[in-house]
């Protein structure tokens, strides 16, 4: 199958390897035997896209830049008999960024895949005429491995991502969590990611595989949302980390609590501290969970799994 894929593949890790979603999806589709005609999104000239994708079996879009693909492009592509598909990794319903859901061409492909699976989210998509399918995030297969032991990457407790400066005004918990970890554990806690050192590619595998505990987080509006969790859950376990993550309804479809990852109740810092302290001291149990979590993700939570599922849905719908 020939897939014309619009996105951004310019972001690279310091070792020259890819780390962004578009590269991972492109390489995954190619590994599955498909031909990918990749179109760098910010180079598209007005009204040229339909010709660029002519002869394709599917049009796929993951957006970085706004207004590079317009509704007229989608209609012209569909008129050629090419199904239009988009894949979105983030949460949009119920937060500030959802203002364009009803009008933005980003959501006007014939088939929309995103990691929001709650009843409330699906109602929002349906009310706006968006044909959305639940597809969780994952980890890139080639980055799903446990790195060998390296002393310089050993840490007791780590968090990777934004902290007090985290961008979403709806999610003040991130700053609260990172501040609490710093105040509670001092030098035993290390944060990576803006404005601290970024970790990508092989370095991230080394960090996760060598650290005792990795703390996860995911935007969960009012602590009540369900069936949305960031790719952090799959990135950590896939790259060999022992994950402690807030419980979100639906996440136990992917991990068994206390066997493949460890979950705590949002905002329950007493419970979180008890879990961190326990697993810092119980090396055998921690290692068993770490290895089982990695095996589960490598088996069921990679982008190969996700692309196989997406293509199966499209086939069942008669799109391809």
Buried (B, 14 or more C-beta within 10 A) or exposed (E): EEBBBBBBBEEBBEEEBBBBBBBBBBBBBEEEEBEBBBBBBEEBEEEEBBEBBEEBBBBBBBBBBEEBBBEEBBEBBBEEEBBBBBBBBBBBBBBEBBEEBEEBBBBBBBBBBBBBBBEBBBEBBEEBEBBBBBBBBBBBBBBBBBBEEEEEBEBBBBBBBBBBEBEBEBBEBBBBBBEBBBEBBEEBBBBBBEEBEBBBBBBBBBBBBBBBBBBBBBBBBEEEBBBBBBBBBBBBBBBBBBBBBBBBBBBEEBBEBEEBBBBBEBEEBEEBBEBBEEBBEEEEBBEBBBBBBBEBBBEBBBBBBBBEBBBEBBEEEEBB
